[in-house]
């Protein structure tokens, strides 16, 4: 499960206590869609990286941040400074997340989240690279593969032999930034090898 869905999974677990089909209370949309189309969940939620999820009633009534307020209340029960666990961003002011310096004011034009867990990384040729996907994502999930000429290639996942090979080789990333970093590292490996070979040839 992705770290991005930890908070929502807690809410889903609450629904599971009340009903044996909690997914019927939920909707999903593709993360890559600029104008998300929300669809009803028809099966138990698998928490895919390429999807966003929400409770149906959160979209129809109550405060936009109601479910986050509930999570914040849980944090407040554990610490007297719960805001230290949270971040916010202004939708009209870029994509940067800012740490909360006090209790959130829950503005409608702000997004809020618990601080995400550190992204798992690996090191290639001295460059830190986000870990690639280890399992096949949901059908039509937007993914990225490092590519020498263009840096990264974007496509929607389908279960064909080529994509399965990319996955087996550890080349499939859920973000463009991850694929770009991977491409930079692979290029450095080649450049370093060429430099080493030339250096050896000069000594001969």
N, C-alpha and C positions, 0 to 999 in steps of 0.2 A: 504493500500500500504506500502511496505517495505521502510524504510529510504534509503536503499542501491540503490533504483531506482529513487530517487528524481531528480537527475541531468538528467537522461535519459528521465524522464517524461516531463521535460521542453523542451527538443529537440523534443519529440513526439508531444507536443502541437504546436510547430512551424510548424511541418509537417501538422497538422490538419487544420491549417489556409490556407494551400495551396491546400489541397486535402481532399475529403470526405472519403477517404480510406487510411489514413496514415500508417496503419499497413502493407500495401504492400511494404513499404520502409524499413521494419525491419525484423530482424532474431532473433532467440532464440536458446539457448542450455542449457542442464542440468548443473547446477553448480557442481554436483558431478562427472561429466565425466573428467577423466584425460586428454583426448584428445577430446575436445569439437567438436561435430558435429553440425554445424549451420544449422537450418531449417528456411524456410520462414514462416513468420507469416501469417496465413490465416484468423484470426479474430482480432477484437480489443484487444489490449494487456491488460492483467489483472494483470501484474506485480507480478508474483508469486515469493515467497521467494527462491524456489529451481531452479530458472532459471536465466540465464544471457541474456541480450538483446544488440543488436547493430544495427545501421543503416547499410543498405546494402552498401551504397556508402563509408562509413567509412572503410569498409574492402577491397574495390577495388581500391580506389584512395585517393590521399592526404596523409597528415601526420597521423600516427597512433593515435596521441592524438588530432586530429583536433577538435573533439566535446568538449573535455575538455578545449582546448585553448579558445573556444568560451565562455564557462562557466566562465573561469578565467577572460576573458575580461569583462564580466558582473559584476564580483566582483570588478574589477579595476575601474569600473564606479561608484561604491558605496563607495569605501574606498581607501586610498592611500597606504594601506598595505594589499593587497588582499591575499598575500601568507600566512598570519596568519590563513586563513580559509582552508589551504590545507596541504596534507601529501603526502609522496612518499615512495616507497620501491624499493630496487634493487632485481630483480628476481633471481639473482645469489647469494644473500646474505640473505637467510632466508625469513621469512614472516612478520617481524616486520615493522610497519609503522613509519616513522620519520616525524617530523614536518618540514615544509619548512622554512628556515631562510631567504629566498629571493625569487625573482621571479623564478618559475620552469624553468629548462633548457630543459625540454621535451625530455629527453634521451629515445631512443627506448627501451632500456633494463630496464627502470624504469617504474613502474606503478604509477599513480597519482590519487588522489581523493580529494574531499572536505571532511573535517573532518566529520565523521558520528555523527549523533545525539546520545546522551547517550542511551544505551540499557535499556528498561524498565525492572525492576526487582521486585521481591517479596521476603519477608523474611520468611524462615521456620527454626524454632529452632535456630534463631540467625545467620543463613547462608543466604547470599544473592544469590538468584537464578534467572536466566533469566526467564521472563514470557514464559509459554508454548504457543503453537498455540491455538488461540481461534476459528479458522475456519479451515475446511478441506483444505489441500493444493492440488495442481494440481496432477492428476494421475501420479504415478511413481516418485514423488518428494522424494528425500532421506530425511528421518527423523530418529530421535533417541528417544528411550524410556528408562527411568531409569530402571535398573535391579539389584537386590540385589547381585547376584553372579558375574556378569561381569561388573557392573558399568553402561553400556549403551549398548543397542542393536540397530543395524542399520538395516533399511529395507526400501523398496520403498512403498510409500503410495498407497493403494487401498481401495475402499469404501466397506469394509466388516464390520460385526458386532463387531469384536474384536477391530479393529482400531478405529471405531466410539466410542467404550467404552473408549479406551485410551484417545481419544480427549475430551470426556465428563468429564473424571476424571482429565483433565489438566496434562497429562503425555507426550504429544507429543512435542518434541523440534526440531528446524531446525538445531541445531548444537550439536555435540557430547559433547562439553564442557558444554552446558546447561543441557543435560541429566545427565552428571556425577555430576554436582553440585546439581541437584535435588535428585539424588540417595544418595549422601552424607548427604543431609539434612534429607531425610526420615529415613536413618539409625540412625542418631543422635536422631531423635524423639523417636525411639524404645529404643535405649540405655538409653536415659534420663528417659523414662518411667520405664524401668527395674530397674535402679538405685534408682528411687524414691520409687518403690514398695519394694525393698530390704531394703531401709532405713526405711520405715514404718514398715516392718516386724521385724526389729531389735528393734524398740521401744516398740513393743507389749509385 
